[in-house]
Amino acid sequence: MRQSFTTVPFKTESSHGLTTVNGVAKFSAAGIVLEYESKLFGVIARGVKEVRLPLDDILDIKFRKGLFKRGAKIEVRTRTFAKLAELPNTDGKLTMKLTRDDFERAKSAV
């Protein structure tokens, strides 16, 4: 069976730094599925959750290269705040930080 999506691990955190999130983003022709676990103060886990972002809900997706593949990130803006309510976001924009190892995978996914 052939995979019809590209999986990219990511990290993000709230603007005040109290909540950190580790997860995977699954990119497909239908949209993005985010599986993640958030931790309060980096210790208190809130369990694994899932958010589905169909293409119709996505305003735009940008891949930011960073410098020498360091600091690369994917920025996703949605048409409504409701979809990203449980994830740390800034004005409806989710910033997913990537590791250097996932640079090429993330670039092709976007």
C-alpha positions as CSV (number, residue, x, y, z in Angstrom):
1,M,0.0,0.0,0.0
2,R,1.4,3.4,-1.0
3,Q,1.3,6.3,1.4
4,S,-0.7,9.3,0.1
5,F,0.7,11.8,2.6
6,T,4.0,13.2,3.8
7,T,4.7,13.2,7.5
8,V,6.8,16.0,9.0
9,P,7.6,16.2,12.8
10,F,7.4,19.6,14.3
11,K,7.6,21.6,17.6
12,T,5.9,24.8,18.6
13,E,5.2,26.8,21.7
14,S,2.9,29.4,23.1
15,S,4.1,33.0,22.9
16,H,4.6,33.1,26.7
17,G,6.5,29.8,26.7
18,L,4.3,28.0,29.2
19,T,3.0,25.4,26.7
20,T,5.2,23.4,24.4
21,V,3.9,21.1,21.6
22,N,5.5,18.2,19.9
23,G,3.7,16.6,17.0
24,V,3.6,15.4,13.4
25,A,1.9,17.1,10.5
26,K,0.6,14.9,7.7
27,F,0.3,16.7,4.4
28,S,-1.9,15.3,1.7
29,A,-4.0,16.5,-1.3
30,A,-7.0,16.8,1.1
31,G,-5.3,19.0,3.6
32,I,-3.2,18.7,6.8
33,V,-3.8,16.4,9.8
34,L,-1.9,17.5,13.0
35,E,-1.3,15.0,15.7
36,Y,0.3,16.5,18.8
37,E,0.8,16.4,22.5
38,S,1.0,19.6,24.5
39,K,2.8,20.0,27.8
40,L,2.3,22.7,30.3
41,F,5.6,23.9,31.7
42,G,7.3,21.2,29.7
43,V,6.1,18.5,32.2
44,I,2.3,18.2,32.5
45,A,1.2,16.3,29.4
46,R,-2.3,16.9,28.2
47,G,-2.6,13.8,26.0
48,V,-2.4,13.3,22.3
49,K,-4.9,15.2,20.2
50,E,-5.6,15.6,16.5
51,V,-6.7,18.6,14.3
52,R,-7.8,18.2,10.7
53,L,-7.3,21.1,8.4
54,P,-9.1,20.5,5.1
55,L,-7.8,22.5,2.1
56,D,-10.9,24.7,2.2
57,D,-10.0,25.9,5.8
58,I,-6.4,26.7,4.9
59,L,-5.7,30.3,3.8
60,D,-2.0,29.8,3.0
61,I,1.1,27.7,3.8
62,K,4.6,29.0,3.7
63,F,7.9,27.3,4.0
64,R,10.6,29.4,5.7
65,K,14.2,28.1,5.0
66,G,16.1,29.6,7.9
67,L,19.8,29.8,7.7
68,F,21.7,26.7,6.4
69,K,18.7,24.6,7.1
70,R,18.6,25.7,10.7
71,G,15.5,27.5,12.0
72,A,13.4,26.2,9.1
73,K,9.7,26.4,9.7
74,I,6.3,26.0,8.2
75,E,3.7,28.7,8.7
76,V,0.0,27.8,8.3
77,R,-2.8,30.4,8.3
78,T,-6.4,29.3,8.5
79,R,-9.6,31.0,7.5
80,T,-11.0,30.6,11.0
81,F,-9.5,30.7,14.4
82,A,-11.6,27.8,15.6
83,K,-9.4,25.1,13.9
84,L,-6.2,26.3,15.7
85,A,-7.8,27.2,19.1
86,E,-6.1,24.3,21.0
87,L,-2.7,24.9,19.4
88,P,-0.4,27.8,20.2
89,N,-1.0,30.3,17.4
90,T,-0.5,34.0,16.7
91,D,-3.6,35.7,15.1
92,G,-4.6,32.4,13.4
93,K,-1.1,31.5,12.2
94,L,0.5,28.3,13.4
95,T,4.3,28.2,13.2
96,M,5.8,24.7,13.1
97,K,9.5,24.6,13.9
98,L,11.5,21.9,12.1
99,T,14.7,20.0,12.7
100,R,17.5,20.2,10.2
101,D,17.0,16.5,9.4
102,D,13.4,17.2,8.3
103,F,14.2,20.2,6.0
104,E,13.9,18.4,2.6
105,R,10.8,16.5,3.7
106,A,9.1,19.6,4.9
107,K,10.0,21.6,1.8
108,S,8.5,18.9,-0.5
109,A,5.4,18.6,1.7
110,V,4.6,22.3,1.4
